[in-house]
Amino acid sequence: MSSVRMVSPQAVIFDVGGVLVGSPFLAALRWAENWDLPRTALEKLFGEYSRNVEPGEEPPMWHEVECGRVTLSEFVEHMGKILGPELPHDSKARGLTGADFDPFADAEPIPIMIELAHEIRDRGLRVAILTNNVREWRQWRDRIPIECFDPVIDSCEVGLRKPDHAIYSLICNRMGLAPNDCLFLDDHPGNVEGAIAVGLDALQVTEDFGAAAMKVRERL
């Protein structure tokens, strides 16, 4: 999925999970399997990941975790209450703590995308990061050359998350650029749609990272 543009971007904005490092969605599936959690558990807890919350509407708890207003431990405690009736009495998942829930624990950088970021920067263009993330998962910053990206907008630090239009406007303002001067890369279609709605050019990154890098180079 992408928008159509006629001019080259002045900045490329990267998501983290699924773009610069391995997908947290796939990692969460592996994590659930390791802890014997049913697939329906993840759907129940994260099924509203990309839902836009209307003014005055109570957001899903995971949104609040990614906005830094709820701790990961609080969320895991809530998760235990929600899933408890579905789990066997001897399920090891009953002992889950916040420290056990980290899809970035084994995350590896994606060389093609890291090289692409360096290439874009060498061309004199801006490279930035816009990520929905959790305070307790900050170690992703050690997996990539974080110093190459400016600014780095993390949802848990700014109290906003994709696909809220305000967070796209925030990163554009931080760079002093108009939305249509920016190309945004994300693996989640809802986040791509949110960026396009604000006026950014955007590409959905799939597991074919070579194809994604080629599409970016075509834009440049």
C-alpha positions in Angstrom: 0.0 0.0 0.0 1.3 3.4 -0.8 0.3 6.9 -1.8 1.4 8.5 -5.1 3.8 11.4 -5.2 5.5 13.4 -7.9 8.5 14.9 -6.0 11.3 13.4 -4.0 11.1 13.4 -0.2 13.5 15.5 1.9 13.2 13.0 4.8 12.5 9.3 5.3 10.8 8.3 8.5 11.3 4.7 9.7 9.2 2.6 12.0 11.3 0.2 14.2 9.7 -3.2 14.7 9.2 -4.9 11.3 11.2 -2.2 9.5 14.6 -1.7 11.2 14.4 -4.8 13.4 12.4 -8.0 13.3 8.6 -7.8 13.5 7.2 -7.5 17.0 3.9 -9.0 15.8 5.7 -12.2 14.7 7.8 -12.1 17.9 4.6 -11.8 19.9 3.2 -14.9 18.2 6.4 -16.9 19.1 6.2 -15.6 22.6 2.6 -16.7 23.0 3.5 -20.1 21.7 6.4 -20.4 24.2 4.1 -19.5 27.0 1.3 -21.8 25.8 -1.1 -18.9 25.3 -3.9 -19.5 22.8 -3.9 -17.3 19.7 -7.3 -16.0 20.8 -5.5 -14.5 23.8 -3.5 -12.2 21.5 -6.5 -11.3 19.5 -8.4 -10.4 22.6 -5.6 -8.2 23.9 -4.2 -6.6 20.8 -7.0 -6.9 18.3 -7.7 -3.2 18.6 -4.1 -2.2 18.0 -4.8 0.2 15.1 -8.3 1.4 16.2 -8.7 5.2 16.2 -10.1 6.3 19.5 -12.8 9.0 19.4 -12.7 12.0 21.7 -14.1 11.0 25.1 -13.8 7.3 24.3 -11.8 5.1 26.7 -8.8 3.7 24.8 -7.8 0.0 24.8 -5.3 -0.6 27.7 -2.5 -1.5 25.2 -2.8 2.0 23.7 -2.2 3.4 27.2 0.9 1.2 27.6 2.4 2.5 24.3 1.6 6.1 25.4 3.5 5.6 28.6 0.5 6.0 30.9 0.2 2.4 32.0 3.2 0.2 32.9 4.0 -3.1 31.3 3.6 -4.8 34.7 0.1 -3.3 35.1 -0.8 -4.6 31.7 0.5 -8.1 32.3 -1.5 -8.2 35.6 -4.6 -7.1 33.6 -3.8 -9.7 31.0 -3.7 -12.4 33.7 -7.2 -11.4 34.9 -8.6 -11.5 31.4 -7.0 -14.7 30.3 -7.2 -16.6 33.6 -10.5 -18.3 32.9 -9.2 -19.6 29.6 -6.0 -21.1 30.9 -5.5 -24.6 32.3 -5.0 -24.7 36.0 -1.3 -25.8 35.6 -0.5 -23.4 32.7 2.9 -21.8 33.1 1.4 -18.6 31.7 -0.3 -18.0 35.1 3.1 -17.0 36.4 3.8 -14.4 33.7 5.3 -11.1 34.8 6.1 -7.9 32.9 9.8 -9.0 32.7 8.6 -12.1 30.7 6.9 -10.1 28.0 9.4 -8.6 25.6 9.2 -9.2 21.9 12.4 -7.3 21.3 14.4 -9.5 23.6 15.8 -11.4 20.6 15.2 -8.8 17.9 17.9 -8.5 15.3 18.5 -5.6 13.0 17.5 -5.9 9.3 20.7 -5.2 7.4 19.0 -4.1 4.2 17.0 -1.5 6.0 19.9 -0.3 8.1 22.0 0.1 5.0 19.2 2.0 3.3 19.0 4.5 6.2 22.8 5.1 5.9 22.5 5.5 2.1 19.6 8.0 2.5 21.6 10.0 5.1 24.7 10.0 2.8 22.5 11.6 0.1 22.0 14.5 2.5 18.5 13.7 3.4 17.0 13.4 6.9 16.3 10.0 8.4 14.0 9.8 11.5 12.2 7.2 13.6 8.6 7.1 14.5 7.7 4.1 16.6 4.9 2.9 18.9 6.8 1.4 21.7 6.9 0.6 25.4 9.1 2.2 28.1 10.3 -1.2 29.3 11.4 -2.2 25.8 14.0 0.5 25.2 16.8 -2.0 24.4 15.8 -1.8 20.7 17.8 1.3 20.7 21.0 -0.7 21.2 20.2 -3.0 18.2 20.4 -0.2 15.6 22.7 2.8 14.9 20.3 5.1 16.8 22.7 8.1 16.3 21.9 8.1 12.6 18.3 9.1 13.2 17.0 12.5 14.1 14.5 13.0 15.5 13.5 9.8 17.3 9.8 9.9 18.3 8.7 7.2 20.6 5.0 6.9 21.5 5.7 6.2 25.2 7.7 9.4 25.5 5.3 11.8 23.8 1.9 10.3 24.9 0.7 9.8 21.3 0.7 6.7 19.1 0.2 5.8 15.5 -2.2 6.0 13.7 -3.2 9.2 15.7 -2.8 12.0 13.2 -1.2 14.2 15.8 2.0 12.0 16.1 2.6 12.3 12.3 2.2 16.1 12.6 4.6 16.1 15.6 7.5 14.5 13.8 7.0 16.7 10.7 7.1 19.8 13.0 10.2 18.5 14.8 12.0 18.3 11.4 10.6 21.6 10.2 9.1 19.9 7.1 5.7 19.7 5.5 4.1 16.2 5.5 4.4 16.0 1.7 8.1 16.4 2.1 8.3 13.1 4.0 8.3 9.4 3.1 7.1 7.1 5.9 7.9 3.4 6.2 5.8 1.0 8.4 4.9 -2.6 8.5 1.4 -2.1 9.8 -1.3 -1.0 7.2 -3.2 1.0 9.7 -0.2 3.2 10.4 0.5 3.6 6.7 -3.1 4.8 6.2 -2.8 7.2 9.1 0.3 8.8 7.6 -1.3 9.1 4.2 -4.3 10.8 5.7 -2.1 13.5 7.1 -0.4 14.1 3.8 2.8 12.0 4.0 3.9 9.7 1.3 4.0 6.2 2.8 5.0 2.6 2.0 4.0 -0.6 3.7 7.1 -2.7 4.4 6.6 -6.4 4.1 9.0 -9.3 4.8 10.4 -8.6 1.3 12.8 -6.0 2.5 14.7 -5.9 -0.7 11.6 -4.9 -2.5 10.9 -2.2 0.1 14.3 -0.7 -0.3 14.0 -0.7 -4.1 10.7 1.2 -3.8 12.3 3.8 -1.5 15.2 4.3 -3.9 12.6 4.8 -6.7 11.1 7.7 -4.6 14.6 9.2 -4.2 
